[in-house]
Amino acid sequence: MKKFSPLLLAASIAVLSGAMTSSAMSINTKILVNTLVDEYGENPEACSLREAIKTNNDMKAFGGCQPGDRYLQNTILLTLKGTYALDPKYGEFVISRDVKIEGVDTSDPTKVDPLTNIHPLRHLPESIIDANSKSRIFNTTSLNSALTLTAVILQNGGSPTFPERGGAILAGGVVSLGNVVLRNNQATVEGGAIYVSGKSATVNTNASTLENNYAPVGAVLSMSCLDNLYYTARGIEMVQTAILNNGDGANQSVIEACGSASLAMTTTTITGNKAVDSTAHGGIVRFSKSPGASGTMSLRYVTAVENQTAPVFAFEGLDSVSLATSVIAFNNGGGCKDYSSPSSTIISGDENTLEQCPLPFKAEAKNSVIDGVAGVSMATEFSGLDYHGGLSKNFLPLTTSKYVIDTIAGCQESSDQRGALRAPFIKCDRGAVERKQLTAVDEPNSTNKSGTDRIIRAMVLSNDIAPETDTDRPVFNKDFIADYELIPFAPCKLGTLTDISADNTIPFLEYDSHGIPRNDKCDYQIKQKSTGLISNKGTVNLEVVNIPPKAEDDSVTLPSGAVSVSLDVLANDNDSGDGKYGRLYCNPVPPSSTSTPPEPGALEECSTTPAYNIRLVDKPAVGYITAQYQGPCPDNSVTSVQTCYGGPLTYHPSNTLSPFADKFTYVVLDRNLSESNTATVTINNSAPADGKQAGNLGITGGSMGWFSLAWLGLMGLVRSFNRRKNA
């Protein structure tokens, strides 16, 4: 066998360690773009967007771009605000490896967004990728790669002559858009902004805008229906998205779905779009028939108004259509159309405001149909189209609205199109946007519990809602008392608490049950001082709780040869968690007919009769306990009868010569008969384990212990046995 050199082993480890360290240090998942110019290798001092994409595709440096990571998904960061214009001599950007592309972060991390109530304050994107109508912008079909775009604007992709499909994006894989604007893109056949091709392709949009795009079919989006001779099951999901002013009226549709696709829209505004009318089977959002396919469409919290010529939602032969909490009205081409003959799709969902939407909803659906209702118009229900603090344009319900505002008993979506929070236990608005009204929000699933002295201080304002006009106040906190007033109702009263800042005083509701544990409720309102506006009544749940007593562990030493040791286990136990209402259990003095009744919850005077407030949990193993007093536990019931103890306890060892420690556990009861944690009492025995102690077994001097005697006796027996054997 050859010997392995230790030096060679050490050298190998050093080389491997160095390689691993070098590899770890080279991990870089961000590729920084630092020029607006569309370069392709000619300038090693700058990294262009095109060069960054090639660097990611090839997994090695190119032009002025440093390589990202070979194994992790890389992010291409656009570091400059402005327009990244595609050079037509290079054409579209081809994506052959999964990548994220992020525009300059325009948000302000130092400020809280008044709608989301969290940092940062959001802003619209300022990084523009412009094809100048000379080419498509992105193509991901070569290897069906995933493309994630954040905080960018894609504009002027495609032209009247090229491409046939996907003016901005030809998608072969997953496309995810967050705070993205797709505008002024076009294709000659279908999918003016996005064409979804292949079985791996899906599209997700969030807080994005799809505006002024055009194609004969699917002015914004279209898709392949069959891939490899099978209907493709893919998801198209649009959340907090604005679909605005797409199509020119000659196009078949704006959103075109087919096959076994699942199309879902939530908190989305659809307005100003055009398509051919129903005689030509047009539709703003159209799901065309695919025999044998299993397509589904779901619309929740959608506002679809002021679209032109075509019905807004048109479909034929779908397996499932769900339409809920939406407003589909004020469209001159109609609201909904099922082109099936006869119609076979039953519509699920309710709580809609509908006009020209003759769909067969389930019998229990609660919709407001406003066909022919006098005095109802866009002007009576909504304000004008604007951002209203969000990242995509929307319509804000008016306070005078009859068919939109406060029409849903409870919100089912946590935020609206703008990102504004929707409280779950208040009346909610139909459509994409929730108008913020001065609201005291109930908290039926939470309870404010008491603390020390059994006083409840309920900070009720944390989830309440300021009115829409108070644009600088995401929640009620700083400077509340300068602008608003908290109005309590009995049994609560008003309290104040000064926060860290001297100008930040936040009121709260105070509840005092005088120490009596109980459940209760109280109501309150909020008043805006400048307008006199008063909120609804909010209700808070209250629970005055008895905090259990606390038992501390104890330790005591049993003197050698002692027959007992006294234990005052209550000396370090307490019921301080209840403040002035806390005390361990005692027998109260019975009230006399002449005495003044005590205040509710006040501590009773203890009588001299024994109080049984200690209950053993685990008894000692090698000894036993006696007490000064013992009797039935005060919390006994018919089905549970136990013995409790009072006064000092006494531990008795079963063997006074035992060198072993012993222990037992107990709980203590307070005046409300709550049980403490379990405490352990340890009895340490001072008798030495080797028995070298005067007086053991009557032997004085201590020259020989019991173990030695036993050993000598055993040796004697062995010797005697051997003698008999040899005789």
N, C-alpha and C positions, 0 to 999 in steps of 0.2 A: 504494500500500500504506500502511495506517495504521501508525504507529509505536506500539509497546507501551511504555507508561511504566514505567521501572524502579521508580518509587515505587509504582505500582499493583501491580506484581508482588510487591514486598516486603510491601505491606499484605495481599495475598491469602495469602501464605505465613504471615504472622503470624496471620491469622484462622484459617486451616486448622490451624496448629500449636496454637493455643489450643483449638480445637474437639476436636482429637485428644487433647490433654492432659486436657481436661475429661472426655472420654469414658472415657479410661483410668482417671482418678481415680474415676469413678462405678461402675466394675466392683465389684460386691459380690454374691457368690453365697450369702451367709448372711442369713437373715431370723430375727431373734431374737424368740422368744415369751417375754414377761415377766409374764404373768398366768395364773392357773389358771382364771379366769372365762371363760365362753363368750360373748364380746362380738361385736357386729357393727356397728361404726362409731360406737357411742354414746360411746366414751371415747378421745379422741385421745392421752391420756397413756400408754396401755397397748396392747400388741400381743398379741392373743389367737391361739390356734391357728387358729380359723376365719378371722380377718382375715389371718393369714399365708398361708393357703391361697388366699384370694381375691386377695391381693397377687401371689402367684405365678401364679395363673391369668390375671389381667388384665395382668400385667407393669407394674403401677403401684401406687403407695402407696395404702393403704386403712387407715382407722382409725388406730391408732397404729403401724402397721408401715411401715418403710422399704422401698422397692422393692429387689428383687434385680437380677439381670442379665437383660436381655431375650433374650440369645442362649444363655447357658450354663445348665446345669441347676442350679437353686438348692437349697440345703439349709435346711430349717426346723429351727432348734435350740430345743428346749424347755429353758429355762434354770432351771426350778424343779422340785424333787422334789415329788411329790404327785399328786393326781388332777385331770385335765383332764376335767370332766364336760360332756357334750353337753347343751345346752339343747333340750328337745323342740320348742320353737316354731321353731327353725331347722332341725331334722332332721339328716340325714347330712351328712358332709363330701364334697363333689363335687370330684373332681380332674380338671381338664381340661388340665393341662400337667405334663410329667414333673417329679417332685419327690422329694427325699429328706427324711425326717423322722427326726430323731435325738433320743432322750431325753437326759437329763442323763448325762454320762459319770461312772459310778460307780467306774471302775477306779482303781487307785492306781499312778501312773507311777513312784513311787519304789521299788517293790518288784518283785521277779521272781516270776512265777507258778510255783509248784512243779511244775506239770504241763507247762506249755509251755516252761519254761526261758528265757523272755524277759520283758522289761517289756511291759505293766504287769501287776499282779496284778488278775485279772478279778473282777467282781462282778455279781450279778443286777440287772436294771433296776429303777428306782424311779420311773419316769415312767409313770403310768397314764392311759389314755384310756378313759373309761367312758361308755357310752350309757345306762346304768341301765335296760336292757330297754325303751327307748322308741323306738329307731330303729336302723337299720344305722349302722356307723361310717364306712366309706369306700366310695365308688362311683367307679370309674375308667372306666366304659363310655362316657361321652359322647364322648370322643375317643380312647379306648383308650390312655390315658396310663400311663406307667411309675410305679410306686410302690415306693420303697425305704424300709423301716423298720428302725431300729437302736435297740436298748436301750429298748424300750417294751413296755407291757402293754396289750393290747386286750381289754376285758372287757365282758360284758353287752350285746353287740350283738344286736339282734333281740329278738323276743318270741314268745309262743305264737301270735300272730295276724299278725305282720308281721316281716320280709319273707318272700316265698316262697323266695328264694335269697340266700345269702351274708349271714349275720348280722353278721359283722365286716367282710368285704371282698367286694364284687361287682367282680370283676377283668375289665377289658377289655384290659389290657395286661400287661406284665411286672410281677410282684410278687416282691420279694426281701425276705426276713426274716433279720435277723442279731441274735442274742440278743434274741428277741422271744417273748412269751408271749401266746397266744390262749386265753382261758379263759371258760367260761360264756356262750358265744355260741350262737345258735340260729336256725333258719329253718324255715318251715312245710312246705317241699317238699324241698329238697335243699341241700347245702352249708352245714352249720350254722355253720362259721367262714368258709369261703372257697368262693365259686362262681366258676368260671373260664368266662368267656363270650367267644366270638369267636375268630377264627383267630389273633389277635395275642397272646392271653393265655397266659402260662406262670407257674409258681410255683417259687421256689427258697427253701428254708429251711436255715438253718445255726445251730447252737448255740441252737435254739429249742425251745419246749414248746407242744404242742397238747393242751389238757386240759379235760375236762368240757364238751364241746360237743355239740350235738344237732341232728339233722334226720332225717326219715324215710329219706332216702337220702343217704349221705355225711355222717355226723355231724360230721366235720371238713371234708372237701373233696369236692366233686363238680364236674362239668364238662359243657359242651355237647359232644355227640358229632358233630353235623353243623353246619357253618356254610357258608352259600351252597350248600347241597345236596351238599357234599363232606365226607367225614370229615376232621376237623381233626387235623393232625400237630403236636402240642405236647409240650413237655417238662415233667414234674413231677419235681423233684429234691429229695430230703430228705437232709441230711447232718448228723450229730451232733444229731439231733432226738429228742425224747421225745414219743410219742403215748400219752397216759395217760387212762384212765377216761372215754372218750367213748362216747356211745350209752347207751340204757336197755334194750336187749334186744328192743325192738319195731322198731328201725330195720333197714333192709336191709344197711347197711354203714357203715363209719367213713371209709375212703378209697374213693371210687368213681371208677374210670377207665373210659374207653370210647373208641370210634373208633380213630384211628391214633396215639393218645397213646403217649409213652414215659415209663414210670414207673420211677424209679430211687431206691433207698434204700440209704444207706451209713452205717455206724456209728450206727445208730438203734435205740432201744428202743421196743417196742410191748407195752404191758401194761395189764391192767385194763379193756380195752375190751369192749363187748357189741354183738351183732347177732343177728338171727334165725338159726335153725339151718339146716343144709344141706338139709332137706326143702323149705325155702322159698328155696333158692339164695342164702342169705346168706353174708356173708364180712366179716371185719374189714377186710382190704384186698381189694377185689373189682374185677376187671377184667371187665366185662360184654361179652357177645358183640356184635360189630358186623360183619355179613356183608360181606365184601369189604374190610374195613379191615385195617391192618397194625400192630396194637398190639404193644408189647414191654414186658416187666417184668424188672427186674434188682434183686437183693437181695444185698448184700455186707456182711459184718460186722454182721448184724442180730440182736438178741436179742428174740424174740417169745415171751413166757411169760405164763402166768396170765391169758389172755384167756378170755372167757366165751361159751358157747353156740354161736357160729359158728366155722367153720374160720378160721384166721388169714389164709391166702392162698388165695383162690378165683379161678378164671379160667375162661374158655371160649373156645376157638378163637383163641388168640394165636399170632402168628408166632414169637415167641421168648420163652423164660423162662430166666433165669439165676439160680441160687441157689447161693451160695458162702460158705464161712467163717462160717456163721450158726448160731444155735441156735433151733430151732423145736420147743418141747417144753413139757410141763406145762400145756397148754391143755385145758380140759374140753370144748371144741367141736371139737377136732381141730386138726391143724397145717396141712394143705394139702388142697385139693380142686380137681380138674379136672372141671368140669361138662360137658365135651364127651363125646359118646357116638357112636362110640368116641373115645378120646383120641388126638389127632394131634400133640401137642406133645412133643418130646423135650427134657428139662431138661438144660441145660449147667451146669457148675460142680460142685465137690465140697468136701470138708473141712467138712461140716455135721454137726451133732448134731441128729437128727430123731426125732420121735415122732408117730405118726399122720399120716404124710406120704407116702402111697403113690404117689409120682410116678415116671414112667419116666425115670430118670437114664441118662446114657450109661454104657456097660459099665465104663469105666475109672474112674468116679467113686469117690472114697474118702470115704464117709460113715459116721458112727456112728449106727446105728439102735437106739434104746433101748426100743422097744416090748417090754413084758414083762420087761425086765431088772430083777431084784430088787435092792433096796437103792439105787436111783437115784431121787432126788427133787429138787425145788427146793432143799430144805434141805441136800442134800449137794453141790450145785453152785454156789449163789450165796448171797451175803449179801443183806440186805434192801434195798429200794428207797430210794435216797438220792442226793444230788448227788455225793458222793465227790470233791469238789474241782472238779467241772465246772459247766457252766451249765445243764444239764438233768439230770433224775433218771435213774438207771441202776442196774443190778445189777452188783456187783463179784464176779468169780469167786473162789471159796474156794481156799485152798491145797490142800485135800483133794479138790478136784474131780478126777474121772476122765475126764470127757467134754468138758470145756471148756478147762481151763487147759493150756497147753503142748502143744496137740494139732496145731498146724500147723508144718510144718518151717521155713518162712520167712515173715515178715510181708509182706503185699502192700499194706498201707495205712500211710501214714507216721504217722498219729495215730489215737487212739481217739475215742469219743464225747466224752470229757472234754477232748480236746486233748492228752492225754499222748502223748509220742513213742513210736512203735513202732520199735525197732531192726530193720533189715532182715535181719540174719543170726543171729537167735535164734529159738528156738521161740516160737510165738505162740499167743494164746488165740482161740478161736472166739467170735463174738458181738461186741457193740458196744464192750465195754470190755476193755482189756488190764491185768491186774493187774501192778503193778510189783513185780518180785522182784529181790533182790540179784543182779545180772548183770554179768559181764565180757563185753563185746561184742567179738566178732572183727571184724577189719578186713581182709577178704580182698582188697579192691580198693585198698588203700593200703599204702604202705611207709614206714617210718621210716628216713630217710637220715642218714648221719654228717655231722658238721661238722668244725671244726678239730681236728686231731690224730686224725681218723678215729674219734672216740668218738660213739656213738649215745646220746642221752638221749630216750627215748620217753615222752611224756606220755600214757599209755594211759587215764587216767581220764576224759578229756573227754567220751566218749560212753557211759560205763558207767552203770548204772541202780541207784539206791538203792531199798531195799525200800519197799513201800506204807506201812509204818508210820512211815517217816521223812518226815513231811509237810512239814518245813521245808527239805528239801534237794532242789532240782530237779536238781542234778548234783553230782558229787564235786569240790568245790573247797575252800572255806574250812573250816578246822578239821578237815580230813579225819583227821589223825593222832590227834585226840582221840577220835574215834568208831570209826575203822576202821583196818585194817592191810592194806597191800599186800604180798602174798606172791609173790616172784619165783621162777622155776625156772631152773636152768642152761640156757643159758650167761649169762643175765642176772643182775645183782645190783641191790640197792636203792640208789637215790640220793635225795637231797632237794634241794629248791630253795626258797629263801625268796623269796616274792613281795613286792610293795611293802609290804603290811601285815605287821607283825612276827608277828601271830598267824595268818598264812595260809601255812602250809608245805605244799606239795604234793609228795608223793613221785613218783618216776618210775623207770622201768627203765633201767639203764645197761648198755651192751654194748661190750666192748672186744675187737677181733680182733687187737690188737697191730699195727695198721697194715696188715693184709692185706686187700685188697678182696675182699669175698665177700657172698653172700646167705645169710641165716640166719633162724631163727625162735626165739621163746621164748614160754613160757606163763607165766601169772600167775593168781592168785586174789585175791579181796577178802574180808576177814573183818570182821564186825561185832562189836566188842569186847563190847558189852553183852549180846548174845544168844549169841555164839559161832557165829552163822550164817556159813557159808562159801559163797561163790559157786561157780559153775561155773568151769572153766578157760577163760580167754580166750587167744587166740593173736595175736601181733603179728608182722608181717613186718619184717625188718631188712635193710638194704643198706649195707654199708661201701663208699663210693665214693671213687675217686681223683678229686680235683678237678684239672682241667686247669691247666697252668702259664699264666702271663700274660706276654705279650710286649708291650713298649711301643714306640711309634713312635720313630724316631730321625731326626736331621737332621745333615748334615755339609756343610761348604763345601770345594769343590775349588779350590785356589789356581790362579790364572791361569797357564796354560801347564804345569801339573803333569800328569804322566803317570799318576798313581795317588793314591789316598788310602786309608788304613787305617781299618777300621770294626770296633769292638768292640761288636757289636749285643747281646751277652748281658749287658753291664754293668748294664743296668737291667731285665732280665727275671728272673722268679723263679717259684718253685713254693710260695709261702708259704701258699696255701690249704690245703695238707695238713699244716700245722703242723710238728711235729717229724719227720714222715715225708715231708716234701716236699724234693725236690731235682731239678735238671735232670739229664738223662741223662748218665751217665759209664760207663766200663767198670770193673766191680768187680774187685777183687783176687781171683783164684781161691783158694778155701780150701785150706789144706794139711792133710795128714793129722795134723799135730800141733797145729793151731790149735783153739781152743775154738769150737764152733759159735755163731754169733751168735743173739741173741734173735729170735724170729719177727717179721718186719716191720721189724727194725732197719735203719738205714742202712748200706749196704755201704761198705767203704773203697774209694775210687777208685784205680785203677791209673794208671800214667803213660802208658799206651797211648792213642792219639788216640780221642776220643769224637766220633762224627758225630751231632750233635744239632740241627743247623740244616738245614731243608729250604726251598729257594726255591719260592715259589708262582708269582710273576710275575717274569721276568728284567728287567734294565734295558733301556730302549728304544734308547739311544744309547751304550751302554757294555757292559761285561761284568764278571763277578765271578770272582775266584779266591779260594782259601782256603788256610790253612796246612795243613789236612788235608781230604781228601775220600775218600769210599768209600761202600759200600752202606749204605742207611738201616737202623737196627737193627730197624725194624718191617716190613721187606720180607717179602713172602710169595712163594709160588711164582708167583702170578698178577700180583703188583705189585712190580716192581723199580725202585727210584728211588735217586738219588744224594743223599747228605747231606754236610754240611760241618761242620768243627770248627775251633776256634781263631779268631783274627781273620780277618775277610774283607777283601779288597782290591778296590776299585772302579777300573776302568781306563776312561777315556773313549776312545771311538773317534776323536774329533777334539779335540785339546787346545785348539783355537781356538774351539770351539763355545761360544756364550753361553747355551745352553739348559740348564735343570735336567733332571735325570733321577731316576728312582726305581725301586725294586723292592720286592717283598713277600716275607715269609718266615714260617714257623712254627718253634717250638722244641718239642722232645720232653722229657718228664720221665722219671724213673726207671721209671715204669710204662708208658712208651711212649705216653702220652696226648699229643695234639697241642694246642698253644695256640691262641689266637685268631690271626688274621692281622695282623701288624704291617707298617707301611710305613716304609721308609728313603728319605729324600729327599736327593739330592745337589744342592746349590746351586752353580752355576758362577759364579766371580767375574769371568770375562771379560766386559767390557762389550759390550752389543749393537751399539754403533756402530763397534766395532773400533778406537777411538782409543787405541791402546796401543803403546808403543815395541816395536819388534821384529816387529810384524805384517807378514807378507809381506816381511821384510827392510828395511822402511822405518824409518829412525830419525827422531826429532824428532816424529813423530806429526802432521805438518801435513796429511796427506791419508789418508783411510781407504780401504778396499777398495771401499766403495760409491761414493765419489767417482771413483775410477779407472774403475770400471765405467761410470759415467754419462758420463765424458768419452770413453771408448772408443766408446760407443754414439752419441754426438753426432758423432764423427768419421766413423763409417760412414754416418750419414744425410747429412752434408755431401758426402761422396764420391759417394754415389748421386745426389744432386741435380746435381752438376757433370756427371756422365756423361749425365744425362738432358737437360741443357740444351746439351750439346756438339753 
